């Protein structure tokens, strides 16, 4: 079987026999007023982080969720998109679609506000999304795209870009690797299905997003995910995987390159009350300003360290920066 067939079989089994902690979930489900998550959904929470960021979901957006899983994030998205078909969930595995449908029916009995019609579950995969061009506000996926080999990842990202409206958002949570994963692990199809051997480095992951056209990328969270030890994975030294939550915006890439926000700030410490860097950024003396990594590098290069202080990345950026 191909690695995609192996993955589909693996998650068909996980749909019929829930395996709590299958993907070593590192964050508990988001707690929201009036939202009750059924126990079965929590058992089937097969993800490494979260794609449900309330600040991205104002105005009842249309959300396309790729890989419905047990339905937990479809339910969470529906909390913000309370309209029939406001959440469209796509999954190639029939057993997972059926499980999510059952779970959402349970959710309807436990949440007075929820109508199962808020979530439409469709057959389909990340490489051929059953949606027209520029038709949705948000595309989201949790712990799926890291399974793809690089060529397939590029196809999936291009499809997400295609169906997003201008200004739309791709919200993702995926494992990344702190160093390249050795070939013997990359070629293990079951480990790939388990989200343990397909992860890219942070730099490669971001470049794939920029390569399909996303002009602004914001890192919402970065945290330890799993440690691959030397004994069980035949490694010379342990390899740390991290979980990365990101939001990528379908906006044009500026002439000087994409804007990637990782939580850096710039602080002006000169004699004047204000510094104009000549590139559209005004810095008030002593006041930290959130800046993208590109702007941080330009400021550090163009102004002495006594004039501009650049703080390290926090990896927890929530918006409102220089671009």
N, C-alpha and C positions, 0 to 999 in steps of 0.2 A: 504494500500500500504506500501511497505518497504520504508525506507528513501531514497534509491537510486531511486525508482520509483517516489517518491515525487519530488526529485531533478530534474529528467529528465522532468517531467511535468512542473515544474516551469520554467526551461530554454527553453522548447519548447515555452511557452507563451512569454518569454522574447525575443526570436528570432523573433516571428511574430509581437510583439508590443514592440519595443525597449524602455527600461526604463533607461534613462540617470541617472547616479549616483546610480544605483542599488546596487553596492557593496561599495559605499562610497570611490571611487578612491582617493587615497591620493597623487598621483604624476601625472603630465600631461604627455602625450605621448612624447617619446624621439624625439627630434628634430635633424634631420640629413640632410646634404646638398642634395638637389635634391629630398627629400622624401616629398610627399604631402599625408596626411592621409585624406581620405574622411570623411565628416561630419557624415555619418551614422556609420562608424567604431568608431568614437569618442563617439557617443551616446551609442554604444554597448561595451564600454570598461569595461567589467565586471571583474575587477581585483583589488587587493589591493596594488599592487606595479608594478614592472617591472622585466621581466626575460631577457630583451635584454640588455646585457652588452657588448659593442663593443670589449673590450679586450679579451673576451672569443670566439670571432667569426672570428678570422683571419684564412686565408687558405681555405676559402670556405668550411666550414664543412657541413656535412649532419645533419640536425636538425629534430628531432621528437618532435612535439608539441602536448601535450595531452590536449584536450578540446579546440577546435578551437575558440569558441566564435564568435564574429563578424569578426574575421580575422585580427585584428589590429596587433597583435604580429607576426602572420604568415607573414604579409607584411613586418614588420620590420626585421624579420629574413631573408626574401628573399633579402632584401637590401644588405646583406652580403653574401648570398649564391646564386649567380646569375647563376643558372644552372637548367635545367629541373629536377624536383623532388628533388631539394636541400632541400626543406622544406616539410616534411610529417606531415599533421595535422590529428589527430584522434579524433573523437567525436561520442558518442553513440546516440546523439539526431539528428534525420533526419532534423528537422526544423532548427537547428543551422548550420548543414552542408550546407543546401540550402542557408541560409542567408549569410554565409561566402563566398560561391561561387559567389553569386550576388555582394557582396561588393568588392570582389577581381576583378571582371570584371569592376566595377566602378573605382577602383584604377588603372587599366590598362589604362583607358582613361585619367587619371590625372597625370600619371608618365610614361614618355617616356621609362625609363629603365626597367620597370616591364613587365614581360610576365606571364600571369596566369599559364603557365606550370611550373613556378618555384615552385608552391605550389601544392602538391597532397593531396586532402582531402579524407580520408578513414573512413568508418564505423568501429567502434571498441571502446573498453574501456580500462581503465588503468589496468585492471586485466588480460587482454589477448591481449597484443599489437600485431598487425599484422605484426611483423618484426622478422627476424631471430636473433639468438644469435649474440652478438658482431658486430652489423651491422651499428650503427650510432655513430657520434662523440658527439652529444649533445642531451640530452632529456630535455625538458622544460615543466613546468606547472605553471599556475598563478591562485591562489585562488581556487583550486580544491581539492587538497589532504587534506586540512583542514576539508572538509566536511565528509571525511571517518571516520568511527569508527575504533578504533585501529587495529583490525584484518585485515580489508580491507586496511588500510593504509600500513600495512606490506606487503600485497600482491602487492599493487601498486608500492611500492619502490623496491621490489624484481624484478618485471617485468622491471622497469626502469634500474636496475642494469644489468639484463640479456641482454638487447638489446644494451647496451653501449659497445663500443670497450674498450680494456684496455687503461687506461689513459683518457677515455671519461668523460664528465661532465654532472651532473644533476643540472640544474639551476631551482630554485624554488622561488616563492613568495607566502607566506601564512600568514594569521593571526596567532598569538600566544597569549596565555592568561597570564596575569601577576600573576594570581593565579588560582587554579583549578575551572573549570566551574561547578556550581551545577548541580546535576542530573536532576532537573526539566527543565533546559534549554537544557542540552544535549539531552534529550528525545523529544524535540520539533522539529519535522522533518522540518517544514518550516523555523524555525530559523537556523537550520543546513544548509539547502539549501541556505540561505541568508549569509552564512559564519559568523554567529554570535554565534554559540553554540558548534561547534565541535573542536575549537582550543585547542591544547595541550600547556602545559608550554614550555618555551624555552628548559629546560633540557630534557624533555621527547621527544621533537621534534628531538633534536640532537641525542639522544640515539637510536631512531628509524633508523636514517640514518646510524649510526655506526653498528647497529644490523644486517643490510643487507650486510655490508661489505665495506662501503665507508671509505677509510683510511685517507682522508684529506677533511676538510670542511672549507669553508671560508665565513664569513658573510659580505655581500656587503652593507647592509643597515638595520637599525632597527628604526622604527618611530611609533608614535601613529597612531592608525587606527580607532577605535570606542570606545565610552564609553557606557557601559550598565548601565543605571541609576537604582535607587532603585524603582521608581514608576512603570515603564513600564515592568520591568523584575523581579519583586518580589525578590529583593536582600536586604540584610541587609546593604550593603555598595556598592557604585559604583564599577564596574569591568572594568578595562582598557584592551582593546585588542590592540596589536601592530602588525605592518606589518613587516615581516622578509624576506629579500632577501638573498638567500644563493647559493653557488656553491659547489657541492660535487663531488670529484674526485674518479673515479674507479681505485684506486691504493691500494696495499696491506696495511692492518693495521699493523703498526710497532709493535714489540714485547711489547713495553711499552705503547701501546695504540694509538688511532687515534690522529691526529693533527688537532685541531680546532682553527682557527684564528679569533679573534674578534677585532683586532686592538691594541693589547698590544705591547709595546716596552720595551726592556731592555737597560739600560745605565750603562756602567762600569765607576766607579769613583775611581779606585785604583791608586797605585803608578806606576805600570808598564805601558808600552805603550799598552799592549795587554793582554787580559785574555782569556785563553783556558779553557773551562769548563769541558773538558774531555769527552764530548758527541758530539763532532763535531761542536761546535759553538765557533767562535772567535769573541771577542768583543773589538773594538778599544776604547781606553779611550775617554769618553765624547761624543761618537757618538751613537745615538739611533739605535737599531737594531730591526726590526719587528720579533716577536716571537709568536709561538702558545701558547695557554693557558697552555699546558702541560710543555713546556720548561720554560715559565714564572714561573710556580710553582716550578719547579726543581731549577731554579736559585735562587729564593727567599729563598728556603729551604737550599741550599748548600752554599750560600755566604751571609755574613752579609749585612744589609741594607746600611751600609756605603760604601760597595764595589759595590753592584748592586742595581740600582733603577728600579722598575717595574711600568710602567704607567698603568692607568686604560684602560679598553676596550673602544675604540671609536665606535665600531659597524659599522665602515665604512672602511673595509679592502679591498685593491685593488691588493693584491698579492706581490710576491717578498720577502717573509719572510724566516725564518730559515730552512724550510724543503723542 
